[in-house]
């Protein structure tokens, strides 16, 4: 430690002669300053008074341009700092001195004298290393700007640049936690000085100071996430990082990996990293046992952060065996808790999604390794509860086990006894939860309760027969003697669930209670007990209370160990919530309810039915709650996932004028259907080898075993996304099950067979995108042509149209557009045309077509991707929305105008988009007559009207828009708007 201290001091005292008072630094109490320090302070202030001037606001500025005076002042500052320590810097007199030193250094950093700038840079680095976090107490914006500017200059020696980098990095690291206006101003300074490009240049030219420069880069992308896109867009910088992530110098390698981890916190940055196969292979190698521990830890963190791209799909297409081997080896290491902890954190993220890596984990004995961690290396004792890291390891191991058993195939059997040991341990822990009389447990115990009981619940619900049967057998045997204790637990839990049912924020205790109730609800003997306490009605109240509540509590908010998975602020996340959804109370209440319905005589009421349909139609509710909701409805004969888009398509099932397939059934029955809908929703029903659509209907003779009523129910599901089978007799119901299986409608088959939802599965979201694939190609019967003089080639070889266009299906257009529906059914000449000219540009036409096939307008978020677009690309996106808003008025496109406007609101916000772009959109919208868009833009620009007028932007908008802007600005003045600039 002393050696490291000496090395750091040599940076400021290269001769090796340290001041006499240096050894005593930090020993003085805050209340006493030595005579020597007071004397140095007196001389310092004399020098500073010659160069510092104060304005009317008593703000100090350095105005001296004499090189000799600058050098003299710097020597006085340097000598004064030799006697300072962190504790001394808190003294009021010293703080007063520092408040004068900072503007002096800031001014000298702007000097035209190179020697003065060199010296000022070194002294600045020395100052910030001494006062550390206290730098936040002083005005440093100009100092940051000066340091950034110096890095752009090529006239400095490497040592000076290194001091400049260290000083800037230290200041930014301390200022990154500052929020509000100063944080935004620092970002503007960094952007104005092209700091990312400057760093790229520095790293490209020199290896001296490489580590310090990489640390500066990481400080910037961690503290100011908006800067990340400038990094992953810089190809030169990314190539440098790629080349050095596995550098033989451990310090360089670990710091580069930290930068990449920070970039991966942005979903667009993560995708950019994952697209680089060479870099991804290097990251995997860094995780291996041949790498240093520090490098392995950083690569594990990076791999975990890459989840904010498409990690699971990438793992499927790469050498996942190597990934699994590296992670399990890190978990199995005999010592080194930091490495084990990071391995467990990363493994808990990796196992959340399905993939071939799951079975590979069992090949690598993940159950034996987990049992070794839980039962032998880190046992449950007082040390566990006193050691946060070990506690977190246990929580992650139980999470890993949860996901592993949830994704196991039905016939899986373990090779070792590790899984049996873990099942027994989970059951024993659940028994201790049941036996507790006190509710005032430590938070650590409650956090572990949730992790273990959640793992046990997923064991009981596991699709693997071995896991579910073994856990059920062990838990039943252990619980049997404690029926009275379980009864008391159920009574106690239901009493506490009242607050959750009224929408109150659930605690970790409430979540653990719901989890243990979920376990009990899987046993018939305890189902009776729960129903005795009116559990079914209580769970319904909990569900209603959570739907009506304003606060959603996901697992990360309840479990602290999940908040440490990502080191830094995530941004641009495109991933949906975890499968449990954004509200755990809702999820676990639905699981409990799903186990109780069959055991009760409950008949669904209209109010309850609407409650479940509300869940299924809500885009903000996770896939897990929706899956269990659909399972509950299936118990009452209602199958599927209803949606507004599906309802809209279902209304056209009787529109026979556009039907192009006729099913011939026994006894002369026929069913006319639309090939495009079948291609999108049930390709198995599309006749094989069908040729391009013609005026003739394709006749398909069905097997005599196909029942008309059963096929009608299947087609109802295909057209709408759900079907009701309450009115079917048992024979017809079986025929529907056979047809659903033969048609590969997997989700419907699972519901018909009363199978519990598979963990991680997604409900069949209703969209018609599949119609644009190979199965739907023969049914393409209309072309939408954009207004454009550009030339483009079509992906369909049979199409020779060279202008920008898209191919579509009339039946799908009819479902979305009242104007086109009337046109195609009018019988007029245009109704038979296969070419429709659309008065919008190609970019808008692409968005319109996606709306037709997905039921919603594609959106662009004001994130890193948006900011990485050129000005022309941003204008093109916004103009496309404006054109669609205009088209919606003439084509009667329901909801399209509102969707376009809501998409544009964040993009047109000043701060997310440059003024020039907003001005161009205002002009375009005004000329197109889209006054709602104009009004939206004007409201955003009105606060900065004076700036626009002086800069000349107002003249570019035209007289009419300029007057609208002026009026809106006056209105803001009258309301005394605080946003005026």
FIROZA-387350 format. One record per residue (C-alpha): x, y, z. Coordinates in steps of 0.05 Angstrom, whole numbers, plus 32768, in hexadecimal, padded with zeros to 4 digits. Layout:
REM FIROZA-387350
XYZ/...
//
This chain:
REM FIROZA-387350
800080008000/803A802F8012/805B801F7FD0/801B80327FA9/801780737FD1/805E80847FC0/805280777F76/801680A57F76/803E80DC7F99/807780D67F67/804680EE7F32/804681337F54/808D81307F71/80B9810F7F3B/80F9811F7F61/80E380F37F9A/80EC812B7FCD/80AB81327FF2/809A8170801D/80AA81688067/80628172807A/8049813D8049/80518104807B/8024812980AB/7FED81378078/7FA881258090/7FBD812280D9/7FA7816980EA/7F6281728104/7F33819D80DD/7F3481D28112/7F7F81DE8111/7FAB81F680D8/7FF681F880DD/801B823980DB/803F8222809C/7FFD82148079/7FE08258808F/801F827A8075/801982558032/7FD08269802E/7FE182B2803A/801482B38002/7FE4828D7FD5/7FAE82C07FDE/7FDF82F87FCE/7FEF82D87F8B/7FA682C87F7C/7F91830F7F8A/7FBD83287F51/7F9882FD7F1C/7F5282F37F37/7F1C83277F29/7ED483267F41/7E96833A7F1B/7E5783587F39/7E3F83147F4D/7E8083087F73/7E9482D27F42/7EE082CB7F3D/7F0382CB7EF9/7F4D82C47EE9/7F6082FE7EBC/7FAC82FF7EBF/7FD182EE7E7D/801882F77E97/803C82B47E91/806B82C47ECB/803082D57EF8/800D82957EE4/804B826C7EF4/8054828E7F37/800B82837F4A/800E823A7F36/804C822F7F62/8027824E7F9D/7FEB82217F90/801881E47F89/803C81F37FC9/7FFB81FE7FEE/7FDF81BC7FD5/801C81977FEF/800381A48035/7FBA81928029/7F9581538037/7F4C813E802E/7F3C814D8077/7F5E81918075/7F3881A48036/7EF981A68060/7F1281E0808A/7EEC8221807B/7F2C8248806D/7F468212803E/7F03820E801B/7F0682598010/7F4B82517FF1/7F3582187FC4/7EFA82427FAB/7F2E82747F92/7F6082407F78/7F2C82207F4A/7F1C825F7F21/7F66826F7F1E/7F78822A7F03/7F3D822E7ED3/7F57826F7EB7/7F9F82587EB2/7F8982197E8E/7F7082487E57/7FB4826B7E54/7FD882757E12/801982607E35/802582157E2B/8052820F7E69/801C822F7E94/7FE782017E79/801481C47E85/802181D87ECD/7FD881EB7ED9/7FC181A77EC0/7FEF81837EF1/7FDA81B07F2B/7F9081A57F1A/7F9A815A7F1B/7FBC81617F5E/7F84818B7F7B/7F4B815D7F67/7F7181207F81/7F7581427FC5/7F2F815E7FCE/7F0C81237FAB/7EC081257FB4/7EC4816C7FCF/7ECF81847F88/7E8281847F82/7E8081BF7FB3/7EA281ED7F81/7E9082097F3C/7EB681DC7F0B/7E9181E37EC9/7EC482117EAA/7EFD81E67EC4/7EDE81A97EA3/7ED781D07E62/7F1F81E77E65/7F3981A07E72/7F0F81857E38/7F2B81BB7E0A/7F7381AC7E1E/7F6A81637E0B/7F5881797DC5/7F9C819C7DBC/7FD781757DA1/800E81A17DBE/801381807E02/8042814A7E1B/802681067E2E/803181137E78/800981537E75/7FD081317E4F/7FD180FA7E83/7FC9812D7EBB/7F91814F7E94/7F6E810C7E8A/7F7580F97ED4/7F5B813D7EEB/7F20813C7EBC/7F0F80F47ECD/7F1181027F18/7EE581407F12/7EB2811D7EE5/7EB080E17F13/7E9F810D7F4E/7E6D81367F26/7E4980FB7F06/7E1A80F67F42/7E05813F7F3A/7DBF81457F1E/7D99817D7EFC/7DB381B77ED3/7DFD81AD7EE3/7DFB81657ECC/7DDD817B7E8A/7E0F81B37E82/7E4981837E8C/7E2C81577E55/7E2881937E27/7E7081A47E36/7E87815D7E26/7E60815D7DE5/7E7781A37DD1/7EC0818D7DD9/7EB5814B7DB4/7ED281277DF0/7EC480E17DD5/7EE880F07D94/7F21810F7DBB/7F2880D07DE6/7F2680A67DA7/7F6080D07D8B/7F8880CA7DCC/7F80807F7DD0/7F9380787D87/7FD380A07D8C/7FF2808D7DCE/7FF580527DFD/8012807D7E35/7FD980907E62/7FAC805D7E3E/7F8E80437E7F/7F7F80897E9A/7F5D809C7E58/7F32805D7E59/7F1E806D7EA1/7F0980B37E8A/7EDF80947E52/7EBC80657E83/7EAF809F7EB3/7E8D80C57E7B/7E60808C7E62/7E4D80787EA8/7E3E80BE7EC1/7E1E80D87E80/7DFA809E7E5E/7DE680CC7E24/7E2F80CA7E0E/7E2F807F7E03/7E1680817DBC/7E5080AE7DA8/7E7F80777DBF/7E5F803B7D9C/7E5780657D5D/7EA280747D5C/7EBE803A7D34/7F06804D7D43/7EFB80507D8E/7ED4800E7D8E/7F0D7FEC7D68/7F3F80057D9C/7F147FEA7DD4/7F0B7FA77DB0/7F577FA07DA6/7F667FAD7DF0/7F2E7F897E15/7F5C7F4C7E1C/7F9C7F747E23/7FD47F517E49/7FD77F8E7E76/7FA17F7D7EA9/7F947FC67EBB/7F877FD77E72/7F5C7F997E66/7F307FA37EA4/7F257FED7E96/7F137FE07E4D/7EE17FAB7E64/7EC37FDD7E94/7EB9800E7E5B/7E977FD87E31/7E6B7FC67E6D/7E55800E7E72/7E4480107E27/7E1C7FCF7E2F/7DEE7FF27E60/7DD080127E22/7DA87FDF7DFA/7DBF7FFD7DB8/7E077FFB7DD1/7DFE7FB27DE6/7DE57FA07DA1/7E207FC37D82/7E4F7F9A7DAD/7E2B7F597D9F/7E307F647D54/7E7C7F637D5A/7E8A7F187D5B/7ED57F217D66/7EC97F4C7DA3/7E957F1C7DBF/7EC67EE27DB9/7EFA7F0A7DDF/7EC97F197E17/7EBA7ECF7E1D/7F057EBF7E20/7F0E7EF37E57/7EDC7ECD7E82/7F057E8D7E7E/7F307E717EB6/7F717E857E92/7F627ECF7E9D/7F737EF77EDB/7F3D7EFB7F10/7F327F467F05/7F2A7F3B7EBA/7EF97F027EC6/7ECF7F2D7EF5/7ECB7F677EC3/7EBA7F397E89/7E837F187EB2/7E667F5D7EC1/7E697F6F7E77/7E487F2E7E63/7E117F3C7E95/7E067F837E7B/7E007F687E34/7DBC7F4E7E48/7DA57F947E34/7DAB7F807DEC/7D997F3B7DD4/7DC77F107DFE/7D9E7ED17E00/7D947ECE7DB5/7DDF7EDA7DAD/7DEF7EA17DDC/7DC67E737DB1/7DF17E817D75/7E357E807D95/7E617E507DBD/7E357E4E7DFA/7E5B7E127E15/7E977E3F7E20/7E6C7E737E42/7E4C7E417E71/7E8F7E217E81/7EAE7E647E93/7E757E787EC0/7E6D7E367EE5/7EB97E337EEF/7EB67E787F0F/7E7C7E627F3C/7EA27E237F50/7EE37E467F64/7EF77E337FAA/7F087E797FC0/7EFF7EC07FA7/7EBA7ED97FBC/7EBB7F157F8B/7EC27EE77F4F/7E8D7EB67F69/7E5D7EF07F76/7E657F0D7F30/7E5E7EC87F11/7E1D7EBD7F37/7E027F017F23/7E117EF47EDA/7DF67EAD7EDC/7DB47EC67EF9/7DAD7EF47EBD/7DC27EBF7E8A/7D917E8B7EA4/7D547EB97E9F/7D497EA87E57/7D407E647E36/7D767E477E09/7DA67E0E7DFF/7DD37E2A7E36/7DA27E0F7E6A/7DAF7DC67E5C/7DF97DD57E55/7DF87DF07E9C/7DDF7DAC7EB5/7E177D8B7E8D/7E477DB77EB3/7E297DA17EF6/7E077DE37F08/7DDD7DBF7F3C/7E1A7DA27F60/7E3E7DE67F5E/7E007E097F79/7DF67DD77FB0/7E3F7DDE7FC3/7E377E297FCA/7DF67E267FF1/7E037DEA801E/7E4E7DE58027/7E797E218016/7E4A7E588030/7E197E388061/7DDE7E5A8083/7DFA7E7680C3/7E067EB880E4/7E407EC780B5/7E107EC3807A/7DE37EF88097/7E1E7F2480A9/7E3E7F1E8065/7E167F43802F/7E407F257FF6/7E347EDD800D/7DEA7EEB8017/7DE77F077FD0/7E0A7EC97FB5/7DD47E9E7FD5/7D9C7EC87FB8/7DB97EC47F72/7DC47E797F77/7D7B7E6F7F8A/7D677E9C7F50/7D937E737F21/7D717E337F39/7D2D7E537F2F/7D3A7E607EE6/7D5C7E1D7EDB/7D217DF37EF4/7CEF7E207ED1/7D0D7E107E8D/7D1B7DC67E96/7CFC7D957E64/7CC87D657E7E/7CF27D257E7E/7D327D437E9C/7D567D1D7ED3/7D947D377EF7/7DD67D127EF7/7DEA7D247F3E/7DC97D2D7F82/7DD67D787F81/7D907D887F6A/7D717D5B7F9F/7D9A7D7E7FD5/7D837DC27FBD/7D3A7DAD7FBB/7D3F7D928002/7D617DD28019/7D2A7DFD7FFA/7CF47DD4801A/7D177DD8805E/7D1C7E238058/7CD27E288046/7CC37E008086/7CE97E3380B0/7CC07E6A8090/7C807E4680A3/7C997E3A80EA/7CAB7E8280F9/7C7F7EA5812C/7CA17EE98129/7C947F1780F0/7CCD7F478102/7D057F2380DC/7D447F4480C2/7D417F5D807B/7D787F2C8067/7D4D7EF1807C/7D117F0C8056/7D3A7F168017/7D537ECF801A/7D0C7EB78029/7CF47ED47FE7/7D2D7EB67FBE/7D267E707FDC/7CDA7E6D7FDC/7CD87E877F95/7D087E4F7F80/7CDC7E1C7FA4/7C9D7E367F81/7CBF7E2F7F3D/7CD47DE87F50/7C8C7DD67F5F/7C757DF57F1D/7CAF7DDA7EF5/7C9E7DB77EB3/7CD17D827EC7/7CAD7D477EE7/7CE97D347F11/7CF17D797F30/7CA77D867F3D/7C9A7D407F59/7CD97D407F85/7CCC7D857FA2/7C827D757FAC/7C937D347FD1/7CC87D537FFE/7CA07D91800F/7C617D69801D/7C867D3B804D/7CA77D748071/7C677D9E8077/7C387D66808C/7C467D6980D8/7C3F7DB580D8/7BF87DBE80BE/7BE57DEB80F9/7C217E1880ED/7C0F7E1C80A4/7BC87E2F80B6/7BE27E6780E2/7C107E7E80AB/7BD77E818079/7BAB7EA880A9/7BE47ED880B9/7BF67EE3806F/7BAF7EF18059/7BA97F258090/7BE77F488076/7BD17F44802D/7B997F75803A/7BC97FB08030/7BE17F927FEE/7B997F897FD6/7B8D7FD47FE1/7BC67FE77FB4/7BFB7FF47FE9/7C447FE97FD8/7C547FA07FE7/7C907F938014/7CC37F5B800C/7C9D7F378044/7C5C7F3B801C/7C7E7F207FDD/7C9C7EE68005/7C577ED88023/7C377ED47FDE/7C6F7EA77FC6/7C667E757FFF/7C1B7E777FF4/7C287E667FAB/7C4E7E287FC2/7C167E137FF1/7BE27E1E7FBB/7BFF7DE67F91/7BEA7DB17FC6/7BA17D9B7FCB/7BA17D988017/7BBA7DE0801D/7B8C7DF87FE5/7B527DE68012/7B727E0C804B/7B7D7E4A8020/7B367E498006/7B1D7E43804D/7B3B7E87805B/7B197EA3801D/7B5C7EA47FF9/7B3E7EA57FB4/7B197EE67FC1/7B567F057FE3/7B827EF67FA7/7B4E7F157F79/7B4F7F537FA5/7B9B7F557FA2/7B997F517F56/7B657F897F51/7B8C7FB37F84/7BCD7FAC7F5D/7BAB7FBD7F1B/7B8D7FFC7F39/7BCC800F7F5E/7BFC80447F43/7C3C80257F5D/7C587FE77F3D/7C8B7FBD7F63/7CB77F8F7F3A/7CE87F5F7F58/7D237F8D7F51/7D027FC07F7F/7CF67F8B7FB5/7D377F647FB0/7D777F8D7FBA/7DA47F587F9A/7D847F657F57/7D977FAF7F59/7DE07F9D7F56/7DDC7F777F15/7DEC7FB47EEB/7E257FE37EFD/7E0C80267EE6/7DCE80467EC9/7DAC801F7E92/7D8F80437E57/7D6A80357E15/7D537FF37E31/7D297FCF7DFD/7D1C7F927E28/7CD87F867E48/7CD27F7A7E92/7CE57F367EAE/7CB17F007EA4/7C927F0D7EE8/7C807F537ED0/7C837F967EF2/7C587F817F2E/7C6A7F447F57/7C2A7F457F81/7C007F407F42/7C2B7F077F27/7C2B7EDC7F66/7BE17EE97F74/7BD27ECE7F2E/7BFD7E907F3A/7BD87E827F7B/7B957E8E7F5A/7BA67E5F7F20/7BB27E277F52/7B717E327F78/7B3D7E387F40/7B367DED7F34/7B327DDF7F7F/7AF87E107F88/7AB37E147F6D/7AC07E5A7F54/7A9B7E707F16/7AB77EAB7EF1/7A907EEC7EF7/7A8C7F237EC3/7AB47F517EF1/7AEA7F1D7EFA/7AEB7F0D7EAF/7AF57F577E9F/7B2D7F597ED3/7B537F227EAF/7B467F407E6A/7B607F817E84/7BA27F5F7E96/7BA77F3D7E52/7B9B7F7E7E2C/7BCC7FA87E55/7C0E7FB27E30/7C317FC57E71/7C257F837E94/7C5A7F4D7E8E/7C557F0C7E69/7C537EE27EA9/7C147F017EC6/7BF37EFE7E81/7C057EB57E78/7BE77EA27EBB/7BAB7ECE7EAE/7B9F7EA97E6C/7BA87E677E90/7B727E7B7EC3/7B427E8F7E8C/7B4E7E4C7E69/7B337E2B7EA7/7AF17E4D7E97/7AF27E3B7E4D/7B107E7C7E32/7B517E707E0C/7B837EA27DF2/7B9D7EE97DF8/7B687F1B7DE2/7B817F5D7DC4/7B637F9A7DA2/7B887F897D62/7B6E7F427D63/7B277F5B7D6D/7B2F7F897D32/7B477F507D05/7B117F227D1E/7ADB7F527D06/7AF27F437CBE/7AED7EF87CC3/7AA97EFD7CA1/7AC37F2A7C69/7ABD7EF47C33/7AC97F237BF9/7B157F1E7C05/7B167ED57C1A/7B477EAD7BEF/7B457E677C0F/7B087E3A7C16/7B0A7DFE7C44/7ADC7DC47C2D/7AC47D9B7C68/7A9A7D5D7C6D/7A4F7D617C60/7A5B7D997C2F/7A6D7DCE7C62/7A9D7E057C4C/7AC67E3B7C70/7AE37E767C4A/7B227E947C69/7B5A7EC57C59/7B9E7EA87C49/7BC47EE47C64/7BA57EDB7CA9/7BB57E917CA9/7BFC7E9D7C92/7C077ECD7CCC/7BE37EA77D03/7BE17E5E7CEF/7C0E7E4B7CB4/7BFC7E027CBC/7BB77E117C9F/7BD57E307C60/7BD27DFF7C26/7C187DE87C11/7C367DFD7BCE/7C017E327BC4/7C127E617B8A/7C0A7EAC7B86/7BC57EC57B95/7B947ECB7B5C/7B4B7EDC7B52/7B397E947B5E/7B2E7E797BA4/7B5C7E417BBB/7B327E057BCE/7B4C7DD87C06/7B297D977C16/7B307D877C60/7B327D417C7E/7AEF7D247C91/7B087D207CD8/7B0B7D6D7CDC/7ACD7D857D01/7AAE7DC57CE8/7A9F7DE17D2D/7AE57DD07D46/7B067DF07D0A/7ADA7E2D7D14/7AF37E357D5B/7B3B7E2E7D43/7B307E637D0D/7B107E907D41/7B507E8B7D6A/7B7A7E987D2B/7B537ED77D19/7B4B7EF67D5E/7B7F7ED77D8C/7B4D7EB57DBA/7B127E867DB9/7ADB7E6F7DE8/7ACB7E257DEF/7A987E257E27/7A607E0D7DFA/7A867DD07DDD/7A787D897DF1/7AB27D5D7E06/7AB87D3C7DC2/7ABE7D7D7D9C/7AEE7D997DD0/7B1D7D5F7DC3/7B197D6D7D79/7B2D7DB57D86/7B697D9C7DAE/7B7E7D6E7D75/7B777DA57D42/7B9F7DD77D6D/7BD77DA57D74/7BD77D937D29/7BD77DDE7D17/7C147DEA7D45/7BEE7E1D7D6E/7C1B7E0F7DA9/7C017E437DD9/7BB87E2F7DCD/7BCA7DE57DD5/7BEA7DF37E19/7BAC7E177E31/7B7E7DE17E17/7BA77DAD7E3C/7BA57DD67E7C/7BF17DDA7E7F/7C107E0D7EAE/7C317E467E8A/7C7A7E3A7E78/7CA97E6A7E99/7CC37E9F7E69/7C8F7E8F7E34/7C6E7EC77E0E/7C257EC77DFE/7C137EC77DB4/7C137F127DAA/7BE27F217D73/7C057F3C7D35/7C047F2B7CEC/7C4D7F347CDB/7C527EEB7CC7/7C277EFB7C8B/7C627F207C6D/7C8C7EE17C6E/7C907EA77C3D/7C4D7E897C53/7C297ECA7C45/7C4D7EDA7C04/7C1A7EB87BD6/7BE27EE37BF4/7C027F277BE7/7BCD7F497BBD/7BDA7F947BC2/7C157FC57BBC/7C1A80067BE2/7C4580377BBB/7C6680737BDD/7C6D80B77BBE/7CB680B97BAA/7CE280BF7B6E/7D1680917B8B/7D25804D7B6D/7D25800C7B95/7D267FC27B85/7CF27F947BA3/7D047F567BCA/7CCD7F307BA5/7CE97F187B63/7CA47F197B43/7C9D7F647B51/7CBB7F957B1F/7CA47FD67B3E/7CE180037B48/7CC2803A7B72/7CC180347BBF/7C8780077BD4/7C717FCF7C02/7C487F917BF5/7C0B7F837C21/7BCA7F5D7C28/7B877F7D7C1C/7B657F597C55/7B987F747C87/7B927FBA7C6B/7B477FB77C72/7B4D7FA67CBB/7B757FE57CC8/7B5B80187C98/7B12802B7C8E/7B2280507C4D/7B4380137C2D/7B0C7FE67C47/7AD9800F7C23/7B0480127BE5/7B0E7FC77BDF/7AC57FB77BEC/7AA87FEE7BBF/7AAA7FC77B7E/7AC780037B5B/7B017FFE7B2A/7B3480127B60/7B1C7FDA7B8D/7B3A7FA77B5C/7B7D7FCC7B55/7BBA7FAC7B75/7BDF7FEE7B7A/7BCC80257BAC/7BF380677BA9/7BFE80817BF0/7C0E80CC7BF7/7C4880C37C28/7C9280B67C23/7CB080707C27/7CC780787C70/7C8080887C85/7C65804F7C5A/7C92801E7C7F/7C7680357CC2/7C2F80317CA7/7C397FEA7C90/7C557FD57CD4/7C187FF47CF4/7BEB7FCA7CC6/7C0D7F897CD9/7C1E7F957D22/7BE17FBD7D38/7C0B7FF77D53/7C37802E7D39/7C8280227D3D/7CA480547D6C/7CE880737D70/7D0080827DB6/7D2A80C07DC5/7D6480957DDB/7DAB80897DC4/7D94806E7D81/7D6C80AC7D73/7DA680DA7D86/7DD680B17D5A/7DAC80C07D1C/7DC180F87CED/7D9781377CEA/7D7A81207CA7/7D6780DC7CC3/7D4480FD7CFF/7D1D812B7CD1/7D0980F07CA5/7CED80CB7CE2/7CC581067CFB/7CAA81187CB6/7C9380D07CAE/7C6880D67CED/7C4D81197CD5/7C3980FB7C92/7C1680C17CB3/7BF180F07CE0/7BD881147CA2/7BC780D47C7D/7B9F80BB7CB9/7B6C80F37CAF/7B5E80DF7C67/7B6280947C6D/7B3C80907CAF/7B75806C7CD2/7B5B80637D18/7B8D80777D4D/7BC780827D1D/7BC980CE7D24/7BC980C97D70/7C0080947D6E/7C2A80BF7D40/7C2380FC7D6D/7C3480D57DAC/7C7180B97D89/7C8880FF7D75/7C7F81207DB8/7CC181097DD8/7CE7810E7D97/7CD481577D8E/7CEA816A7DD4/7D20819F7DD4/7D5C817B7DF2/7D4D81387DCF/7D4F81577D8A/7D7581917D6B/7D5181D27D5E/7D5F81CD7D13/7D39818B7D0F/7CFD81A57D35/7CFB81E47D09/7CFA81B97CCA/7CC2818E7CE6/7C9A81CD7CF8/7C9F81E77CB1/7C8C81A47C92/7C5181997CC1/7C3781E07CB6/7C3881D87C6A/7C1581947C71/7BDF81B17C9D/7BF281887CDA/7BE681BF7D0C/7BE881907D48/7C30817F7D37/7C3E81CA7D2E/7C1F81D97D72/7C4981A27D93/7C8981BE7D75/7C7882067D86/7C6C81F57DCF/7CB181D57DD3/7CD382107DB0/7CAD824A7DD1/7CD8824A7E10/7D1782567DE6/7CF682897DB7/7D2982C07DC6/7D6382917DB5/7D40827D7D74/7D3482C57D60/7D7C82DB7D6C/7D99829E7D49/7D6F82A87D0B/7D4782677D11/7D05828D7D14/7D0E82A77CCE/7D1582607CB4/7CD1824C7CCE/7CAA827D7CA3/7C7F82B87CB8/7C4282907CCD/7C6782607CFA/7C9282997D16/7C5382BD7D2B/7C37827E7D4C/7C7982777D72/7C7882BF7D88/7C3182B97DA2/7C41827A7DC9/7C7E829B7DE7/7C5582D77DFD/7C2282A87E1D/7C5B82877E43/7C7482CB7E5B/7C2F82DC7E74/7C2D829B7E9B/7C7382A87EB6/7C8C82667E9C/7CCB824F7EC1/7CE5822E7E82/7CF5826E7E5C/7D3D82767E48/
//
